[in-house]
Amino acid sequence: MALAVTSSSTAISGSSFSRSGPSSDPKALQICSFRLSELSHVSQRRYSLKSLKAESHTRNDSLVTRASTLITPEVEEKEEDVEDFEQLAKKLEEASPLEIMDKALQKFGSNIAIAFSGAEDVALIEYARLTGRPFRVFSLDTGRLNPETYRLFDAVEKQYGIRIEYTFPDAVEVQALVRNKGLFSFYEDGHQECCRVRKVRPLRRALKGLKAWITGQRKDQSPGTRSEIPIVQVDPVFEGLDGGVGSLVKWNPLANVEGGDVWNFLRTMDVPVNALHAQGYVSIGCEPCTRPVLPGQHEREGRWWWEDAKAKECGLHKGNIKKEDDTTADLAPAIVHDIFESNNVVALSRGGIENLLKLGNRKEPWLVVLYAPWCPFCQAMEASYVELAEKLAVKGVKVAKFRADGDQKEFAKQELQLGSFPTILLFPKSAPRAIKYPSEHRDVDSLMSFVNLLR
Ligand code: SF4
């Protein structure tokens, strides 16, 4: 099976991409599409990762890299050769995705592969082609992808003349999960378990055959979890071929690129894209866990929409989620101010909202937002909610907020129907139960209709 494509015909302008030396020899001997002469510069260059200083390493026999291990460069474990990827990330902060891709492929040769999800990260494959270097692509087939995604995989293989290296979940594990909990357990108890079986463990296996991987993560994809993605980093979660924490390097060439620019690039280069994009899908994952978003909605609102915005990582990039040292910390370092600050918005205490819950007959209807000040979706609706409060003040409707993260989260989940932030509740004048606003349209007019129809 061909593991890579050689595309040396593409010329790259600019001094940083000039080709010289052995890589330009068209008669070079090829193994699995990699020219030995192209890779010889890799073996001459001594590099190592911090973790490679570990005492012993178990080689993985993964199919993914069996061929490439034939030409794995000698790794020398000298202190002075340890690559400082933090420094490198800083150096590359202003570099273009093409420069970053070129650097990644040049450094890791056959031991690096592009992770392709079947969405707009096809841009990575196009950048790899443009470098003129051989490259490998792998993907996780979770068994729950959309038909359109499989079509894209096929189109990409044909367009680039490559074979994508698919990794599948363990059949026994999937069987146990589905037999025990059904096909859609993630709607009941969260996506983590299913993602662990269908994505994370297969990914772990695939990465154990590599020394580096390339992802399509961007800072603007998820303000809660991806805002600090570096261009390159020692992978904080997964192990690579040589084993041990730090034995894998993760490259994010699109970290600083905005979604709109990726799309401009795809259109300009006439690259095949997932047909779901034309139906309003932006971020695309498994079929049951992905839905289209409306213009103006954040792309991550189309993924695991029944869960907290902050936790929207499937485990593949778990290192992006910051550890919390207390339950109210959340993304606290980035948060200075509370939100929904207005004379027309009452800040409810736990006792206040408990009273609202108890009252069967209220003097006036109440509209309450359950929020967390760090939540980007709450921040995005702040202006509309404050404007709405002003308009409702003269109509005898009380507007309030209740901070429902940290210590209050469990209570809010149990008693206040909190699913994800923000959750908006209307406590009508006479109905005992609060009514949850069911839509993600949080503009003034939509919220006003909701209040007027149900108050
Ligand atoms: Fe399962 Fe959904 Fe995760 Fe896919 S995205 S692995 S279907 S929970």
Boltz pocket constraint, residues with backbone or C-beta under 6 A from the ligand:
constraints:
  - pocket:
      binder: B
      contacts: [[A, 142], [A, 144], [A, 186], [A, 190], [A, 191], [A, 192], [A, 194], [A, 195], [A, 196], [A, 198], [A, 199], [A, 285], [A, 286], [A, 287], [A, 288], [A, 289], [A, 314]]
      max_distance: 6.0
